[in-house]
Amino acid sequence: MWEFASVRLTNKKNGKTVKQEHPTPKPEGIIERMIKASSNKGDLVLDLFSGTGTTAYIAKKNDRHFVGCDNNPEYIKIIEKRLKWA
């Protein structure tokens, strides 16, 4: 059974409530588990609705290649920043 805590629309940073960057954030743990269960290192992961790049970030972190799409230019900027952290 897969059990993961939901990602809320707000979270705490430095004791202050901060609004999330995306209206439907996904738990990194579940994305990582799906990627590991369905691909091998070096494989290509496709995400047609990339949002703020959780799948891209987790794919890179787990030695997978990534192709993603999103129609929001602001999300693309966020993805680029996140991939620098991976």
N, C-alpha and C positions, 0 to 999 in steps of 0.2 A: 504494500500500500504506500502511495506517495502522499505525504502530508507536509505542507508548507504553509507558513504564516502568510496572510495576505499583505500586500503592500498598500498602505493607506495613502489617501490623497495628500495628507500632510505628515510631516515627520518633525523630529526635534533635531536642531543643530545648535550647539552652544546654548542649550536651554531655551531656544526660541522656536516657535512653530514656523515651518517653512513649507510653502506650497510646492508640490512635486512639479517637475517639468512637463510631464505627460499625464493626460487624464486616466489612462489605463495601464499603469506600470505593472510589470510582471516580476515575480520573485526570481532573482538570479539563480537560486538553487534549483528551481524546477527547469529553467532553461538549460542549465548545465547538465542536469540529469538527462534531459531529452537529447542533447547533443552527444553526450557520451554513449547513450544507449543506441543511437541510430547512425553513428559515424565513427571513423577511425582518424587518428592523427594524419594530417595531410589532406583529408577529404575537403570537399567544398560544401559549405552550408549556405542555403538560399533562404532569404527572408524578404518576402514581397511587401511587407508592411512593417518597416524597420523601426518606426517611431524614434525613440531617442537612443537606439542602438544597443539594447541589452544583449540581444542575440549576437551581434557583431563583436561586442566586448568579450562575451563568454567564449565565442568561437576562437577568437585570437588568443585568449588566455589558455585555451586547451589545444593549441597547435593545429587549428583548422583554418582553412581559407574561407572567405566570406564574400558573398554578393548580396546586396540589399537595395531596396527601393523605398522611397517615401516621397510624398508630394509636398511636404512642408519644408521649405528651405531652412527654417530655424532649427528643426530637428536634425538636419544634415550637419549643421555647424556643431551641434551637441555631440553627434556621433563622432565627428572628426576629433573633438577634444577627448572624448572617452577612449578612443583607440590609441591616443598618445599615452594614456595611463596604463594600457594593457601590457 
